[in-house]
Amino acid sequence: MARPFKRACRGSRRAGGTRYNAKLSIRPIRPAVNFIDKLSAAWTKNDSLLCIGLDPDLARLPARLQHQGDAIVTFCKAIIDATADLACAFKPQIAYFAAIGAEPQLEAICRYLRERYPHIPLILDAKRGDIGATAHQYAREAYERYDADAVTINPYMGFDSVEPYLEWSERGAIILCRTSNPGGSDLQFLNVDGKPLYQHVARLVAQKWNRNGQCALVVGATFPEELAQVRAIVGEMPLLVPGIGAQGGDIEASVTAGKDAHGTGMMINSSRAILYAAPQGREDFAAAARRVALETRDAINRYR
């Protein structure tokens, strides 16, 4: 079992700063790493635009793991080890951990990624959306407690809900724009000065909010026409693209619509289709995950 979380405050957000824990001991924080540069390097090193989501569901894990206290850690480590050379990023979804009180296991997984695969970006999928001091604490949770390279953010409350994350200029702020769920159209297609709201969000982020060059947008693979519209608005800004695999998004249409001028610019996420590629209960889940991840990465690369 992972060690419990100890409250900490950060003495500095710059490279070479210090972190103070509850016992007043001091240990150095890791050097600042620019999220966008790290992502670009991962695209090249692994020849991949595939982002692998870590959404562990205890009910779908092999039977031998379900009664172990560290089941989630064991499962996710096996998936990571099997697919690390095929991914441009890993994206744990915090709800799958928090719902069962497994935040210490999420910490252990994040630490494992940092230690074993420091060149691969770690994205915390949290979709936080509060303001002011509360948003600042959410940013600390993502960037300090979990040491994530980037975090997903809901911009519904406006710039106030994004600005606290921008204080960590070396980390990424990935902002919801055009989501992959059907109900997203309820709000994202509202008319704003003759354009749908999702395009207004894309322009705000690209033209005003991305002051440190650290922003990215979430745009679903299930709407390739809207994906192309966002790409035209934001230029080479990275896009996190959920919706392929279990959600049925078309890989060819998504890559064609969303790639940038260099044939990159995307983190195309697949979670359940990779995690649970093996029939439930099978012990070869990691090998099956690798097979599907390889097929998915290569399918994406065919259209770059």
Solvent accessible surface area in square Angstrom, and as a share of the most:
residue,aa,sasa,rsa
1,M,160,0.71
2,A,15,0.12
3,R,117,0.43
4,P,94,0.59
5,F,77,0.32
6,K,94,0.40
7,R,193,0.70
8,A,28,0.22
9,C,76,0.46
10,R,35,0.13
11,G,48,0.46
12,S,34,0.22
13,R,84,0.31
14,R,192,0.70
15,A,63,0.49
16,G,66,0.63
17,G,8,0.08
18,T,44,0.25
19,R,24,0.09
20,Y,77,0.29
21,N,30,0.15
22,A,76,0.59
23,K,156,0.66
24,L,146,0.73
25,S,57,0.37
26,I,104,0.53
27,R,108,0.39
28,P,107,0.67
29,I,11,0.06
30,R,54,0.20
31,P,89,0.56
32,A,44,0.34
33,V,53,0.30
34,N,56,0.29
35,F,2,0.01
36,I,38,0.19
37,D,96,0.50
38,K,17,0.07
39,L,0,0.00
40,S,45,0.29
41,A,60,0.46
42,A,1,0.01
43,W,18,0.06
44,T,111,0.64
45,K,133,0.57
46,N,11,0.06
47,D,76,0.39
48,S,0,0.00
49,L,0,0.00
50,L,0,0.00
51,C,0,0.00
52,I,0,0.00
53,G,0,0.00
54,L,0,0.00
55,D,18,0.09
56,P,2,0.01
57,D,51,0.26
58,L,65,0.32
59,A,66,0.51
60,R,98,0.36
61,L,0,0.00
62,P,4,0.02
63,A,70,0.54
64,R,127,0.46
65,L,0,0.00
66,Q,63,0.28
67,H,175,0.78
68,Q,75,0.34
69,G,51,0.49
70,D,52,0.27
71,A,2,0.01
72,I,1,0.01
73,V,13,0.07
74,T,45,0.26
75,F,2,0.01
76,C,0,0.00
77,K,65,0.28
78,A,29,0.22
79,I,0,0.00
80,I,0,0.00
81,D,66,0.34
82,A,18,0.14
83,T,0,0.00
84,A,6,0.05
85,D,73,0.38
86,L,4,0.02
87,A,0,0.00
88,C,0,0.00
89,A,0,0.00
90,F,0,0.00
91,K,11,0.05
92,P,0,0.00
93,Q,30,0.13
94,I,11,0.06
95,A,55,0.43
96,Y,81,0.31
97,F,0,0.00
98,A,46,0.36
99,A,87,0.67
100,I,90,0.46
101,G,53,0.51
102,A,6,0.04
103,E,44,0.20
104,P,33,0.21
105,Q,16,0.07
106,L,0,0.00
107,E,12,0.05
108,A,12,0.10
109,I,0,0.00
110,C,3,0.02
111,R,80,0.29
112,Y,28,0.10
113,L,3,0.02
114,R,32,0.12
115,E,124,0.56
116,R,134,0.49
117,Y,34,0.13
118,P,77,0.49
119,H,68,0.30
120,I,3,0.01
121,P,0,0.00
122,L,2,0.01
123,I,0,0.00
124,L,1,0.00
125,D,8,0.04
126,A,14,0.11
127,K,91,0.38
128,R,50,0.18
129,G,27,0.26
130,D,50,0.26
131,I,68,0.34
132,G,42,0.40
133,A,83,0.65
134,T,63,0.37
135,A,0,0.00
136,H,44,0.20
137,Q,95,0.42
138,Y,71,0.27
139,A,0,0.00
140,R,59,0.22
141,E,36,0.16
142,A,1,0.00
143,Y,0,0.00
144,E,16,0.07
145,R,64,0.23
146,Y,2,0.01
147,D,29,0.15
148,A,0,0.00
149,D,0,0.00
150,A,0,0.00
151,V,0,0.00
152,T,2,0.01
153,I,0,0.00
154,N,55,0.28
155,P,19,0.12
156,Y,165,0.63
157,M,94,0.42
158,G,26,0.25
159,F,59,0.24
160,D,83,0.43
161,S,0,0.00
162,V,0,0.00
163,E,65,0.29
164,P,13,0.08
165,Y,1,0.00
166,L,3,0.01
167,E,86,0.39
168,W,0,0.00
169,S,57,0.37
170,E,19,0.09
171,R,1,0.00
172,G,0,0.00
173,A,0,0.00
174,I,0,0.00
175,I,0,0.00
176,L,22,0.11
177,C,4,0.03
178,R,4,0.01
179,T,21,0.12
180,S,14,0.09
181,N,72,0.37
182,P,117,0.74
183,G,37,0.35
184,G,7,0.06
185,S,42,0.27
186,D,107,0.56
187,L,87,0.43
188,Q,30,0.13
189,F,98,0.41
190,L,93,0.46
191,N,115,0.59
192,V,41,0.23
193,D,141,0.73
194,G,55,0.53
195,K,97,0.41
196,P,26,0.17
197,L,44,0.22
198,Y,4,0.02
199,Q,16,0.07
200,H,64,0.29
201,V,19,0.11
202,A,0,0.00
203,R,77,0.28
204,L,42,0.21
205,V,0,0.00
206,A,33,0.25
207,Q,130,0.58
208,K,144,0.61
209,W,18,0.06
210,N,42,0.21
211,R,135,0.49
212,N,65,0.33
213,G,38,0.37
214,Q,3,0.01
215,C,1,0.01
216,A,0,0.00
217,L,0,0.00
218,V,8,0.04
219,V,0,0.00
220,G,0,0.00
221,A,1,0.01
222,T,45,0.26
223,F,47,0.20
224,P,43,0.27
225,E,137,0.62
226,E,23,0.10
227,L,0,0.00
228,A,42,0.33
229,Q,92,0.41
230,V,0,0.00
231,R,25,0.09
232,A,87,0.67
233,I,36,0.18
234,V,14,0.08
235,G,39,0.38
236,E,98,0.44
237,M,15,0.07
238,P,8,0.05
239,L,0,0.00
240,L,4,0.02
241,V,0,0.00
242,P,24,0.15
243,G,2,0.02
244,I,8,0.04
245,G,42,0.40
246,A,63,0.49
247,Q,87,0.39
248,G,61,0.59
249,G,11,0.11
250,D,79,0.41
251,I,40,0.20
252,E,90,0.40
253,A,34,0.26
254,S,0,0.00
255,V,0,0.00
256,T,87,0.51
257,A,17,0.13
258,G,0,0.00
259,K,64,0.27
260,D,16,0.08
261,A,95,0.73
262,H,133,0.60
263,G,9,0.09
264,T,22,0.13
265,G,0,0.00
266,M,0,0.00
267,M,0,0.00
268,I,1,0.00
269,N,12,0.06
270,S,3,0.02
271,S,15,0.10
272,R,103,0.38
273,A,33,0.26
274,I,0,0.00
275,L,1,0.01
276,Y,29,0.11
277,A,26,0.20
278,A,10,0.08
279,P,81,0.51
280,Q,126,0.56
281,G,38,0.36
282,R,119,0.43
283,E,93,0.42
284,D,59,0.31
285,F,13,0.05
286,A,24,0.19
287,A,67,0.52
288,A,9,0.07
289,A,0,0.00
290,R,87,0.32
291,R,121,0.44
292,V,26,0.15
293,A,0,0.00
294,L,67,0.33
295,E,97,0.43
296,T,17,0.10
297,R,43,0.16
298,D,52,0.27
299,A,15,0.11
300,I,0,0.00
301,N,37,0.19
302,R,169,0.62
303,Y,74,0.28
304,R,76,0.28
